[in-house]
Amino acid sequence: MSKGLRLTEKWMQRALWLVAFAFAAFLIGLGGKIVGNLWDVEQPLTLEQFMDPARVAELRAGQASARARREAAQLDLEQATQQHEVARANTRSARETFDNWLATRRATARPDQDPELIERTRGLDKLEADERSALSLVQAQQQRMLDAEQALQRAQASWERMETPARAAYAKAETAKELRVFLYRLAVTLPLLVLAGWLFARKRQSQYWPFVWGFIFFALFAFFFELVPYLPSYGGYVRYLVGIAVTVLVGRYAIQALQHYLARQREAEALPDVQRRQTLRYDNALARLGKSVCPGCERPVDLKDTSVDFCPHCGIGLFDRCGRCSSRKNAFARFCFSCGTPANTSLAD
């Protein structure tokens, strides 16, 4: 901060810069919401919009029916598998019991006339028949499961055949929508950038400069940063082309400003010493002297050398003598630091 400013003025300048940044931050937040929500201006697109509605309903019904049959077959298969496992376990247990019984009994000469042997054999045959029946049920449910799977695969294949051309139309429509939304966003952010350029050129030193600079920060951020996540594949060209245009305009403005500044400096340095003082601001003069810079030509000067009273570059007086106490003092000071006598100088506030 400038050393020539009053203490209160310094803090007020800092507070105003905080106002500028806070104003920019709120504008950036609002702008981000607006730019992000511009996507909702267009109707949402779905793939089914580009497919035959009657055919879509038919295929969806077929897929739902196939899934329902598959789920039912899966449940029945689990039940049949469990029943088959129980039948197998029963048969295995009965066979083991029968084998043990055969190993320990005394077989007759004619086993076909042994009632107990015949009864056990018939029981074992019945369990084996139950196991085969359970296995047949498992196989039947597996066939149902296979039929349902194949029906679902056929329905999905039909859906994919119908979806392929629709996907191309959907991609084309999505690209067109992205372009339209990008143009909406560009139509919002580009005028902000233009307005920011006008404010920078005409209003940046006005009374309300904190709001001007806050809007400038917001416009630059909105265009070069908030627009970036929504740029389509070709949107980068817009960003770089606008960046080039802005750089050229700012560069041209800076070159012209430098030429005008140098011309004003040459005209000012040609004026008499007293008249030159009238063109200088008091605060700016003190600030430049505090940086060991000539207030008139802004070139460096060795102010520690007490023999230097005039700028060796432009000749403007830097130090003089008080008319009352003859103390060597700053030529731009309004009062003598030694006796307080008003100085014979006329500087702008």
C-alpha positions as CSV (number, residue, x, y, z in Angstrom):
1,M,0.0,0.0,0.0
2,S,1.2,3.5,-0.8
3,K,3.3,5.1,1.9
4,G,1.8,8.5,1.1
5,L,-1.7,7.5,2.1
6,R,-3.2,8.2,5.5
7,L,-3.4,5.3,7.9
8,T,-7.2,5.2,7.8
9,E,-7.1,5.6,4.0
10,K,-4.8,2.6,3.7
11,W,-7.2,0.4,5.7
12,M,-10.2,1.7,3.8
13,Q,-8.4,0.8,0.6
14,R,-7.8,-2.8,1.9
15,A,-11.4,-3.0,3.0
16,L,-12.6,-1.9,-0.5
17,W,-10.5,-4.6,-2.1
18,L,-12.1,-7.1,0.2
19,V,-15.5,-5.8,-0.9
20,A,-14.3,-6.3,-4.6
21,F,-13.3,-9.9,-3.9
22,A,-16.5,-10.7,-1.9
23,F,-18.6,-9.1,-4.7
24,A,-16.8,-11.2,-7.2
25,A,-17.1,-14.4,-5.1
26,F,-20.9,-14.0,-4.8
27,L,-21.2,-13.2,-8.5
28,I,-19.1,-16.3,-9.4
29,G,-21.3,-18.5,-7.2
30,L,-24.5,-17.1,-8.8
31,G,-23.0,-17.4,-12.3
32,G,-21.9,-21.0,-11.7
33,K,-25.5,-21.9,-10.7
34,I,-26.9,-20.2,-13.8
35,V,-24.4,-21.7,-16.2
36,G,-24.8,-25.2,-14.7
37,N,-28.6,-25.0,-14.8
38,L,-28.8,-23.9,-18.5
39,W,-28.6,-27.6,-19.3
40,D,-32.1,-27.9,-18.0
41,V,-33.4,-25.4,-20.6
42,E,-33.5,-28.3,-23.1
43,Q,-35.7,-31.3,-22.7
44,P,-33.9,-34.4,-21.5
45,L,-33.1,-37.0,-24.1
46,T,-33.6,-40.8,-23.8
47,L,-32.7,-43.6,-26.1
48,E,-36.3,-44.8,-26.3
49,Q,-37.4,-41.5,-27.9
50,F,-35.7,-42.7,-31.1
51,M,-37.3,-46.1,-31.1
52,D,-40.8,-47.4,-32.2
53,P,-43.0,-47.0,-29.1
54,A,-45.2,-50.1,-30.0
55,R,-42.1,-52.2,-30.6
56,V,-40.5,-51.0,-27.4
57,A,-43.6,-51.9,-25.4
58,E,-43.7,-55.3,-27.0
59,L,-40.1,-56.1,-26.3
60,R,-40.2,-54.8,-22.8
61,A,-43.2,-57.0,-22.1
62,G,-41.4,-60.0,-23.6
63,Q,-38.3,-59.3,-21.5
64,A,-40.4,-59.0,-18.4
65,S,-42.2,-62.2,-19.1
66,A,-39.0,-64.1,-19.8
67,R,-37.4,-62.8,-16.6
68,A,-40.5,-63.8,-14.6
69,R,-40.4,-67.3,-16.1
70,R,-36.7,-67.6,-15.5
71,E,-37.1,-66.5,-11.8
72,A,-40.0,-69.0,-11.3
73,A,-38.0,-71.8,-13.0
74,Q,-35.0,-70.9,-10.8
75,L,-37.1,-71.2,-7.6
76,D,-38.7,-74.5,-8.8
77,L,-35.3,-75.8,-9.8
78,E,-33.9,-75.1,-6.3
79,Q,-36.9,-77.0,-4.8
80,A,-36.5,-79.9,-7.1
81,T,-32.8,-80.1,-6.5
82,Q,-33.3,-80.1,-2.8
83,Q,-35.9,-82.9,-3.2
84,H,-33.5,-84.9,-5.4
85,E,-30.8,-84.5,-2.8
86,V,-33.1,-85.8,-0.1
87,A,-34.1,-88.8,-2.2
88,R,-30.5,-89.6,-3.0
89,A,-29.7,-89.4,0.7
90,N,-32.6,-91.7,1.6
91,T,-31.6,-94.2,-1.1
92,R,-27.9,-94.1,0.0
93,S,-28.9,-94.7,3.6
94,A,-31.2,-97.5,2.8
95,R,-28.7,-99.2,0.6
96,E,-26.0,-99.0,3.3
97,T,-28.5,-100.5,5.8
98,F,-29.5,-103.3,3.3
99,D,-25.8,-104.1,2.6
100,N,-25.1,-104.3,6.4
101,W,-28.1,-106.5,6.9
102,L,-27.0,-108.9,4.1
103,A,-23.6,-109.2,5.6
104,T,-24.9,-110.2,9.0
105,R,-27.9,-112.4,8.2
106,R,-28.0,-116.1,7.4
107,A,-29.2,-116.3,3.8
108,T,-31.5,-119.2,3.0
109,A,-30.9,-121.6,0.2
110,R,-33.6,-119.9,-1.8
111,P,-33.5,-116.2,-1.3
112,D,-36.6,-115.6,-3.4
113,Q,-38.6,-117.4,-0.7
114,D,-37.2,-115.2,2.1
115,P,-40.0,-112.7,2.9
116,E,-37.7,-110.2,4.8
117,L,-35.2,-110.1,1.9
118,I,-38.0,-109.6,-0.6
119,E,-39.6,-106.8,1.6
120,R,-36.2,-105.0,2.0
121,T,-35.5,-105.3,-1.8
122,R,-38.9,-103.8,-2.7
123,G,-38.3,-100.9,-0.2
124,L,-35.0,-100.2,-1.8
125,D,-36.5,-100.3,-5.3
126,K,-39.1,-97.8,-4.2
127,L,-36.5,-95.4,-2.9
128,E,-34.5,-95.7,-6.1
129,A,-37.7,-95.0,-8.1
130,D,-38.4,-91.9,-5.9
131,E,-34.8,-90.8,-6.6
132,R,-35.3,-91.2,-10.4
133,S,-38.5,-89.3,-10.2
134,A,-36.9,-86.5,-8.3
135,L,-34.1,-86.4,-10.9
136,S,-36.6,-86.2,-13.7
137,L,-38.2,-83.3,-12.0
138,V,-34.8,-81.6,-11.7
139,Q,-34.2,-82.1,-15.4
140,A,-37.6,-80.8,-16.2
141,Q,-37.0,-77.6,-14.2
142,Q,-33.6,-77.3,-15.8
143,Q,-35.3,-77.4,-19.2
144,R,-37.7,-74.7,-18.1
145,M,-34.8,-72.6,-16.9
146,L,-33.0,-73.1,-20.3
147,D,-36.1,-72.2,-22.2
148,A,-36.6,-69.0,-20.2
149,E,-32.9,-68.1,-20.6
150,Q,-33.1,-68.5,-24.4
151,A,-36.4,-66.5,-24.6
152,L,-34.7,-63.7,-22.6
153,Q,-31.7,-63.8,-24.9
154,R,-33.9,-63.6,-28.0
155,A,-35.7,-60.6,-26.5
156,Q,-32.4,-58.9,-25.7
157,A,-31.1,-59.6,-29.2
158,S,-34.2,-58.1,-30.7
159,W,-33.8,-55.1,-28.4
160,E,-30.2,-54.6,-29.4
161,R,-31.1,-54.8,-33.1
162,M,-33.7,-52.1,-32.6
163,E,-31.4,-50.1,-30.3
164,T,-28.4,-49.8,-32.7
165,P,-29.9,-47.3,-35.2
166,A,-31.6,-45.5,-32.3
167,R,-28.3,-45.1,-30.6
168,A,-26.8,-43.3,-33.6
169,A,-29.8,-40.9,-33.7
170,Y,-29.6,-40.4,-30.0
171,A,-25.8,-39.5,-30.2
172,K,-26.6,-37.0,-33.0
173,A,-29.4,-35.4,-31.0
174,E,-27.2,-35.3,-27.9
175,T,-24.4,-33.5,-29.8
176,A,-26.9,-31.0,-31.2
177,K,-28.3,-30.4,-27.7
178,E,-24.7,-29.9,-26.3
179,L,-24.1,-27.3,-29.1
180,R,-27.3,-25.4,-28.3
181,V,-26.6,-25.4,-24.6
182,F,-23.0,-24.4,-25.2
183,L,-24.3,-21.5,-27.3
184,Y,-26.7,-20.5,-24.5
185,R,-23.8,-20.5,-22.0
186,L,-21.6,-18.6,-24.5
187,A,-24.4,-16.1,-25.0
188,V,-24.4,-15.5,-21.2
189,T,-20.7,-15.4,-20.5
190,L,-19.4,-13.6,-23.6
191,P,-21.4,-10.3,-23.1
192,L,-20.1,-10.4,-19.5
193,L,-16.6,-10.4,-20.8
194,V,-17.3,-7.6,-23.2
195,L,-18.9,-5.5,-20.5
196,A,-16.0,-6.3,-18.2
197,G,-13.6,-4.9,-20.9
198,W,-15.7,-1.7,-21.2
199,L,-15.7,-1.3,-17.4
200,F,-11.9,-1.8,-17.3
201,A,-11.4,0.8,-19.9
202,R,-13.8,3.4,-18.6
203,K,-14.7,2.8,-15.0
204,R,-11.9,1.1,-13.2
205,Q,-10.8,4.3,-11.4
206,S,-14.4,5.6,-10.7
207,Q,-15.9,6.1,-7.3
208,Y,-17.4,2.6,-7.3
209,W,-14.2,0.8,-8.5
210,P,-14.6,-2.1,-6.0
211,F,-17.7,-3.2,-7.8
212,V,-16.1,-2.6,-11.2
213,W,-13.1,-4.8,-10.3
214,G,-15.4,-7.4,-8.7
215,F,-17.4,-7.7,-11.8
216,I,-14.3,-7.9,-14.0
217,F,-12.9,-10.8,-11.8
218,F,-16.3,-12.5,-12.1
219,A,-16.5,-12.1,-15.9
220,L,-13.0,-13.5,-16.4
221,F,-13.7,-16.4,-14.1
222,A,-17.1,-17.1,-15.7
223,F,-15.7,-17.3,-19.2
224,F,-12.3,-18.9,-18.8
225,F,-13.1,-21.3,-15.9
226,E,-16.9,-21.8,-15.4
227,L,-17.4,-22.4,-19.1
228,V,-14.6,-25.0,-19.3
229,P,-16.4,-28.1,-17.8
230,Y,-19.2,-27.6,-20.4
231,L,-17.1,-27.1,-23.5
232,P,-17.9,-29.6,-26.2
233,S,-15.0,-31.2,-28.1
234,Y,-14.8,-28.1,-30.4
235,G,-15.5,-25.6,-27.6
236,G,-11.8,-25.2,-26.8
237,Y,-11.4,-23.4,-30.1
238,V,-13.9,-20.8,-29.0
239,R,-12.1,-20.4,-25.7
240,Y,-8.7,-20.0,-27.3
241,L,-9.9,-17.7,-30.0
242,V,-11.6,-15.5,-27.5
243,G,-8.5,-15.6,-25.4
244,I,-6.4,-14.5,-28.4
245,A,-8.9,-11.7,-29.2
246,V,-8.9,-10.5,-25.5
247,T,-5.1,-10.6,-25.4
248,V,-4.8,-8.6,-28.6
249,L,-7.3,-6.0,-27.4
250,V,-5.6,-5.7,-23.9
251,G,-2.2,-5.7,-25.5
252,R,-3.3,-3.0,-28.0
253,Y,-4.8,-1.0,-25.1
254,A,-1.6,-1.4,-23.1
255,I,0.6,-0.2,-26.0
256,Q,-1.5,2.8,-26.6
257,A,-1.7,3.6,-22.9
258,L,2.1,3.4,-22.8
259,Q,2.5,5.7,-25.7
260,H,0.1,8.2,-24.2
261,Y,1.9,8.0,-20.9
262,L,5.3,8.6,-22.5
263,A,3.8,11.5,-24.5
264,R,2.4,13.1,-21.3
265,Q,5.6,12.6,-19.5
266,R,7.6,14.4,-22.2
267,E,5.1,17.2,-22.1
268,A,5.2,17.4,-18.4
269,E,9.0,17.3,-18.2
270,A,9.0,20.3,-20.6
271,L,7.0,22.4,-18.2
272,P,8.5,24.7,-15.6
273,D,9.2,23.3,-12.1
274,V,6.3,25.0,-10.4
275,Q,3.8,24.1,-13.1
276,R,4.9,20.5,-13.0
277,R,4.2,20.3,-9.3
278,Q,0.6,21.3,-10.0
279,T,0.1,18.2,-12.1
280,L,1.3,15.8,-9.4
281,R,-0.8,14.3,-6.6
282,Y,0.4,14.8,-3.1
283,D,0.0,11.1,-2.1
284,N,1.7,9.8,-5.3
285,A,4.6,12.2,-4.9
286,L,5.3,11.1,-1.3
287,A,4.8,7.4,-2.2
288,R,7.4,7.7,-5.0
289,L,9.9,9.5,-2.9
290,G,9.4,6.7,-0.3
291,K,10.5,4.3,-2.9
292,S,13.5,6.4,-4.0
293,V,11.8,7.3,-7.2
294,C,11.5,10.7,-8.8
295,P,7.8,11.9,-8.6
296,G,8.1,13.6,-11.9
297,C,9.8,11.1,-14.2
298,E,9.5,8.0,-12.0
299,R,13.2,7.1,-12.5
300,P,15.3,5.9,-9.5
301,V,17.1,8.6,-7.5
302,D,19.7,8.3,-4.7
303,L,17.8,10.2,-2.0
304,K,20.3,9.1,0.7
305,D,22.8,11.5,-0.9
306,T,22.1,14.8,1.0
307,S,23.7,16.7,-1.9
308,V,21.0,15.7,-4.3
309,D,18.2,18.4,-4.4
310,F,17.1,17.9,-8.0
311,C,16.3,14.9,-10.1
312,P,19.3,14.3,-12.4
313,H,16.9,12.9,-15.1
314,C,14.2,15.5,-15.4
315,G,15.4,18.4,-13.2
316,I,12.4,18.7,-10.9
317,G,13.2,19.9,-7.4
318,L,13.2,17.2,-4.8
319,F,14.4,19.1,-1.7
320,D,14.5,22.8,-0.8
321,R,14.9,25.0,2.2
322,C,12.3,26.3,4.6
323,G,11.8,30.0,4.2
324,R,11.6,30.4,8.0
325,C,14.1,28.1,9.6
326,S,16.2,27.2,6.4
327,S,15.9,23.5,7.2
328,R,16.4,21.1,4.2
329,K,13.0,19.5,3.6
330,N,11.1,17.5,1.1
331,A,10.1,19.9,-1.7
332,F,6.7,18.2,-2.0
333,A,5.9,18.5,1.8
334,R,3.1,20.9,2.6
335,F,4.7,21.9,5.9
336,C,8.2,22.2,7.2
337,F,8.9,19.2,9.5
338,S,11.2,21.4,11.7
339,C,9.0,24.5,12.4
340,G,5.6,23.7,10.8
341,T,5.7,26.6,8.4
342,P,3.4,26.1,5.4
343,A,5.5,25.3,2.3
344,N,5.1,27.3,-1.0
345,T,3.9,24.3,-3.0
346,S,0.7,23.5,-4.8
347,L,0.1,19.8,-5.2
348,A,-3.2,18.1,-5.9
349,D,-4.9,16.2,-3.1
